[in-house]
Amino acid sequence: MGREVTLAGWLYYKRTHGRVWFLIVRDGLNHIQCVVSESEVRDAVFQACGLLERETPISVTGQVNRDERAPGGYEIRICDLTVIRSVKKYPVKESDSVARLFDRRHLTLRFDRQQAIQMVRSQVVQACHTFFCKKGYIYVDPPLLMPAGGPDDKIFDMNYFGQKAFLCRQHPFYMTAAAGALGRVYSIQPVLQKENRISADRLTEFRMVEVCSMHMDLDSVISLAEALVLAVIQAVLKKGTELTALRKDLSPIKNIARPFQKVMLEELAPGPSARIADKKGMEDFTSSELSAMARKYRDPFIIRGLPDPVKRFYLKTAQDGSHSLGFYLILPGPMGKVITGGEYEDNCDTLRDKLRRQHFSADHEKQILELCHYIPPSFAGFRLCIEKMTAWICGLSHIRDASLFPRMRHRLHP
């Protein structure tokens, strides 16, 4: 016989076979099979097993025995069981509607699929930290509040002790200042934005990896982004267990290799190119355009030659003035653009001209220009969305599943 243990957890599953109850007790992510034989326990214990509902908090005591048929290869032969708290029937099922599942998100997180997704998301974040630490990058935390919102109408504003402040949607100024002092920096920050479009790749709150490095041009920052994507994929594949439970076919992510295919914006048709030809400019791709491109390019690919609208003032402009030195890294499927980046503007005179078209305060504009004078030529960076990366690796059809408690235009609860 094995040693005696006491385990506290939640009932995940139960079934009966004759005069024996088989209970699966969940202790966090661990699932332990417990066997309750009528001949080995008090009548009250055996009868209590029949009344247990899913997620009932219980404590069990018994002998640990090896059994290859059990989850983890071991089971507990119970000699005593205590119901810590009686509960009603679990109020939500995995087969419920999407709206009901997210209304009860605090409970549906206990389902196997959601636990597996959150485990993969944790592996994605850990892989990002490991990748940059190995390359000598310094982790920093830029502020979430900034004094000037700029021209972006997606930025939330708030009352900050009587002053108007804004929730920072992107951190080029703060990250550039940190990189100027430390050389190479990265952060993983929450981002909140007024996202009015409702689509499979949109949230109003998500987590973003942001990178900024001195002495780096467009080609080298694209290479860094490719290396990060592959490092994250390989780290998650190495774990394997959770991902296998989510995807039957791992070949779409197993077979990805560098370098990624690179295309210029004008090569894409008809949507983005047509808008540029009509001199309408382009703020972003639509979800339908990204889906169409993803079908054409089955592997991750890079879009270069982005247009240079007013809102992209921080990106350097090509010498011929036709486009900015920015890029998108596109993943196949509904997540589309997972990385945005490029080479940042280092010419103070050009930056001054661009800032005149913005709506920053005079103080903030002065600080941006002051910082520019002390930044060496050629620096670059990018931003990676954690939820999009997680959703793509897991093969999810909607980004909301990759967020612990997703926030969208129509959802603020729970």
Helices and strands as residue ranges (DSSP letters): E 4-17, E 20-27, E 30-37, H 43-51, E 57-66, G 71-73, E 74-83, H 98-103, H 105-108, H 112-134, E 138-139, E 145-146, E 157-160, E 163-167, H 172-182, E 184-192, E 205-214, H 218-239, H 241-246, H 251-254, E 261-264, G 265-267, H 271-277, H 287-296, E 301-306, G 310-312, E 324-331, E 336-343, H 348-355, H 362-372, E 379-385, H 386-394, G 399-402
